Amino acid sequence: MGTKLARISQLSSENPDMVFTSIGHLINRELLKECHEKMDGTKAVGIDGMTKEEYGRELERNLDELVERLKQKSYRPQPARQVEIPKENGKTRPLSIYCYEDKLVQEALRRVLEAVYEPQFYDEMWGFRPNRGCHKAIQRLNMMLEKRPTNYVLDADIKGFFDHIDHEWAVRFIESHIKDPNITRLVRRMLKAGIMKEFQYEETEEGSGQGSVCSPVIANIYMHYVLVWWFREKIQPLMKGYSGMVVYADDFVVCFEYKEEAEMFYEHLKRRMEHFGMELEEEKTRLIEFGRNAEEKSRKRGAKPETFTFLGFTHYCSHGRNGKFRVKRKTSRKKFTKKCKEIRHLIREMRVYPIKAIIKKLNQILVGYYHYYGITDNFQSISKFRREVVKSLFKWLNRRSQRKSYSWEGFNEMLKVYPLAKPKIYVSVYAGQL
């Protein structure tokens, strides 16, 4: 099956205008079985309570029945179970939890959509794509800020992007390269499957559930046409100065050489988003002066240049050891505060565990944290996070009983026996710059 999808991807790459009219048959028993074997069985279950283990006990029969329903066009996904996930600002984000069989079909659909559309996407898009990710997006952005004549930055965020994807536009975008009614039907039924919220069924008239396996690729297709294709094919040819864009899911940064072109783009962007049922998050969207010239202008005014936050990092103007202009970054205050709050709560809950178990769990968290935030110039921030972990651990180990368990001297001796992982920079923003 991998060979067939690879061939589809090759055809899409070699023929950018090609439209696939018969690829629904690729979602067959072989592909669904492969999806089952690679599916994570530890995820939360949907409204039917079915787990991977239970589905696999009669896998052959279950797959035969599923394939037959797909052929007969009688397959209909069940509503997703919706839960609310807390956000940093005190609000919540809806997370959709799908039934296991629906996850299998979603994964198969995702692979087919990705095979066709991945070669069509532009380099500006970095989220939910093979061999790409947050760090590579930041590396590209760093090059645009330091090596290109960037003077202005539009830091933008779309309000409730996943919740407001217009179903008809999503289908029209997919049909630009896939005119197979079997694929269109599956996409429509998944988008319209509805949700179960507090035991009440609600129809889904818009949006693509966060938690859906194929939601990221549908979101990328949507952003490709609404934003990236428009920017590359319609906006950039009109620009006299430099302009560049980095997109990660619904979060994006656009760099400009000239202020008037940045302002023109911003106004057109708001109207285009509205046309496709979207709205910019005004509180999170800002056009600021940023770059080598901005740093010099701010110094003359006796002020510091503005900063912006992207992918959990606050980006700011600075200098290297040689005195030359450089963009540096540190963990954003919001992300840092949230993680500290989480770690304090975790240590409080684990305080009755054996020391060895506590340290093991904390080291897993610390190493994961360093792997993401351990990026060029951010050593101070990740070191500060470790210090917060140490302080919280000392506090709660001393509250395991009425007697104080450790002095600082004794606590430090314990850390020599059970050491906490030390901060380390894992990612260079200058690695593999394009």
N, C-alpha and C positions, 0 to 999 in steps of 0.2 A: 504493500500500500504506500509506503514511503516513496518508492520509485515513481508511482503514478502521480503523487502530489508534487514530487520534485519536477516531473515533466510539465505539469500544469504551471508551476512557478517559472520554469525556463521559458515556456511559450509566452507567459505574461511579460517576462523581462525582455524578450526579443521582439515582441509585438505590442508596444504600449497601447495601441488602439483596439486590440483584440477583445471581442466580447464572447464569453463562454456561454453556450446555450444548452449544454447537456453535461453537467458535472454532478448533479444530485445523486446519481447512482454510486458515486464514490463513498457516500455514507452508507456503507454496507456492513455485513456481519463481521468481516475481517477487520475493518477500521474500528468498529464499536468494541470488539474484543480487545484490540490493542489499546484503546482508550481505557477500558476497564482495568487492564493489567497495570497501567501507569497512573491510575487515579489514586489520590491520597485518601486512604481509608480512615483517617483520624478526624476528618472534618465533621462539623455539626450536621445532623440529619434534617431532612425536610419534613413536611407535614405528615408524610406517610410513615415516618420513623425507620425507613429502610436504610441499612448500612451496606457498605461494600461487601463485608463478610457474608451477610445474609443474602444479598443479591447473587454472590458468587457460588452459593451452595447449589443452585440450580441454574448456573450460568448459561448452559447451552439452550435450555428451554426458554429462559428469559430473553436471550438475544434473538432466538427464532421468532418469538411472539412480537418483540419490538420491531424487527425488520419487516415482518408481515404488516404491522400497523403503519409503518412508514410507506410501504409499497401501496397499501390500500388508501393512503392519505387520511387515515383515521387517528393517527397519533396526535394527541393534544397534551402539551405539558401541563402539569398541575400548578396551582398557585404557589408562589414562594412564601416561605415564612419570614416575616420581616421583624427585625430587632433594631433597636436604637443604640448606636455606639457613641459615647461621649466625645466631644471635640474640645480643643484647648480653650475656646471662647465661651464654654459653658453650654453651648448648643449641642445637638446630637446629629449624627449622620446615619441615615437608614441603611441597613445591611440586609440583603436578601439571601435567604438560605433555601436552596433548591433541593428537590427530591433527587435521589441518587440516579435514577434512570434518566431524568432530564439533564443531569450533569454530563452523562455519557453522550447524549445527543448534542449538547452544547459544545462539548470538547471536539466532537467530530466536525461539527459545523465550523468551529473556530479554525481547525486545521485547513479546511477547504477555503474559507474566506482568506486566511493568511497566505495560502499558496498563490491565490490570484492577486491579492492587493499588496503584499509586502514589496514586490518589485516596483509597484506604482508609487509608493510613498517617497517623499523627498527627504533629504538628509536633515532637514530642520526638525524632524520628529524623532524623539528619543525614548518615549515611554512605551512600555508593553511591546517591545520589538526584539527579535532575536539579536544577541550579541551587542545590545545597547543597554543603557541604564543611566541612573542619576549621575554617577561620576563622569561618564563620558559626555553627558550633556553639559556638566560644569566645565570640563576641559575645553569643549567647543566654545562655550560662552566666554571663558577666560581669554581664549585666542582673539575673539571678536572685540573684547574690551581693551586688550593690551596691544594687539598687532594691527588692528584696523582703526581708521580715524573716527572712532565712536565718541560723540560729544553729548548724546542724549539717550536715555534709556526709558522705554515704556515697560514697566513691570505690571503685567495684567493677570487677572484671574476671572474666570467665568462663574457667575452665580449659579450654584446648583446644577452644574453641567450635566452630570449623569441623570439627574432627575427631570431634566427638561429637553432631552433629545426628542425631536419631533419624529414620530414613527414613519410618517409618510415621506419626509425628506430622507430619513435613514434608508428606507427601502429604495427610493429613487437613486440615491448615491450608490447603493450596492448594485442596482440594475444597470449602472453605467458600464459595468464589466461582466456582470453575471445575469443573463436573461433566462435562467432556468426556473420555471414556475415552482419546482419542488424546493429549491433553495429559498425563493421568495416566500413561499407558504410557511416554511419552517421559521424564518426570521420573523414574520408577522405574528405567528402563533406564540413564539417565545416572548416577544415584546408585549403582547396583549394577554399573557397568561394570568395576570392579576396577582394580588398578594393577600395573605392572611395576616391581619394585624389585630391582636387582642381578640382572636377567635371570630373576627368579622372579615368577610370577603370584600375586597375593594378592587375595582377595575383599574387597569393601568392604561390611561389614555395617552401618556407621554412618559419618556424616560426609559433608561435601560438599567436594570437593577445592579447595584454594586454588590458583587458576590457571584454574579453570573460568569461562567467560564468564558463565554464568547463576548461579554460586554466590552472588554478592553479593545478588541479588534473592531467592533462596531463603532465604538467611540473614536478610534483612530481614523476610520473611514470618514466619519462625520467631520472630524477636525481637518482632515486632509482637504475636503472640498470647501468647507465653510471658511477656513482660515489659511492653511498653508498653500494650497493650489492658487487661491486668490492672491495671496501675497507675492508668490513667485511669478505668476503669469500675468497679473493685472497691475499690481502696485509697483514692484521693483522696476519694470521698464520705464515708469514715469519719473523715477527718482534721478536727480542729478548727482547727488552725493551717495555715500556709502549707506547701506542698510542691510541688516541681517537679523535672523530670528532663530530662537531655540524654543522648542515646544516639548513639554512633558505632560501628557494627559491633558488636563484643562488649564494647566499653569504654563504661562509663556512669557518670554522676554524679547523685546524687539529693540535693536540698536540703530541709531541714526547719526549721520554726520551733521545734518542741518535741522534746526529747530522747527522751521516752517513746514518741512516735510514730515517731521514727527507729529506735529499738531494736525496736519492734513490727514495723515494715516489714522490717528486717534479718532477723529470725527467720522471718517468713513467706516472705521471698525465698529463703532457703536451702532451705526445704521445697519451694517451687514449682520451683526449679531441679532439685532431685533428682527430682521427679515427671516432669519432661520429659527426664531423662537427662543433666542438666548439673550442674556443680559450680563453686562460686565459688573463685577462686584466693585462698586465705586470706592468703598473704603480700602480695598486692597489693590486698586489700579491707580498707578501714578506715573506721570511723565516727569522725569527729573533730569537735571544736568549731571552728567557722570562721564568720567574719562580723564585723560591726560590734561586737556585744556580746562575742563571743569575744575580740576584740582587746583590749577594755577589761578583761575578766576576767583575761586572761593578764598584762597589765601590773600589775594589782594583786597577782598572785601572784609578780611578779618574773621571769616567764618569757615567752618568745616564743610567739605562737600557732602551732599546727601548720600544716604546708603539705600540699598534695596535688599529684600529677602527673596530667595529663590531656592527651592528644594531643601529647606531647613537650614540654609546658611545665609548670614547677613554679609553682603558683599560691600566692600568699602575701598576708597582710594588710599594708597599708601606708597611707600618706596622700598626698594630692595637695599641691600647692603652697599651697593655701588651708587646709591642716591638716585637711581633711575625710577621712573614711575612704574608702579605695580599695583594690581588689584589683589587684595587679600580678602580672606573670608573667615568667619568664625560662626560657631553654632548660634542660631537665632535665639534670642532671649525666651521667646514663647516655647520653642522646642526644649530648651534647656530646663526651664521651670517645670514643664509638664513631666519630663523624664525624672527629674529629682523628686517630684511628688509621687510618681509611681514607685520609685525605688524605696522611698521611705515607707510607703504603705506595705510593700512586699517584705521588707526587713522586719517590720512590726509583726506581720502575720507569721513569719518564719522564726521568730526569736526563740521559740521553744524547741526548734529542731537541733540536732547535733551540730556542733561547730563545723565539722567537715562538710556536712550536707549544705549548710548555709553558704560557705565559701565557694563550694562547687557551683551552686546556682548563680551566685553573684559574678563569678568569673565568666560564666557563659554569657551573662548580660553585658559585662564590661567588654569582653572581646568582640561581641556583636556591635556594641556601640562604637568601639575604636575602628572597626572595619568600615563603618559608614562615615563617622565624623572625623576619623583620623586622616585628614586631608591637609595638604600643604598650608602652613601658617596657622593651623588650628590646634597646635599642641597645648597651648595654654588653656583652651576651653575644655579639652578632654581630660587634662590634668585636674582642672577644677571639679569636673564631674566625679572623678575618682575620690577626691577629697570629701565631697558630699556623701559618697557611699561610706567612706571610713567613719565620718562623724556620726552618721545615722546608725551604723553598725555598733559603734561604741555606746551610743545612747541606749539602744534597745537590748543589747546584751546585758547591760547593767540594770535592766528592768525585768529580768526573767524571774527575779525573786525579790524579797524585801531587802536582802543584803546586797550591797554593791559587789558585783562579780569581778570587775577589773579596774585597776588604776590605769592611767595612760601608759605607764611603763610596762605593766603586765599585759596590756592590750597589744602593744607593739611587739612584745616577745611572742605572743600568740600568732601575730601576723607573720613572724619569721617561720613558724612551723606550718601555718596555713596561709601562704601569701596570696594577696589579691593581685590580679593581672595589672601590669604597669602600662601606662599610656604608650601608644606607638602610632606613628604616621604610616598608614598603609597605601595611601593614594597620592600621587603627584599630579597636580593640575597641568603640568607641562609634558606629561607622558603621552605620546602619540597624537600630538596636536596636528590638526589638518588645516 
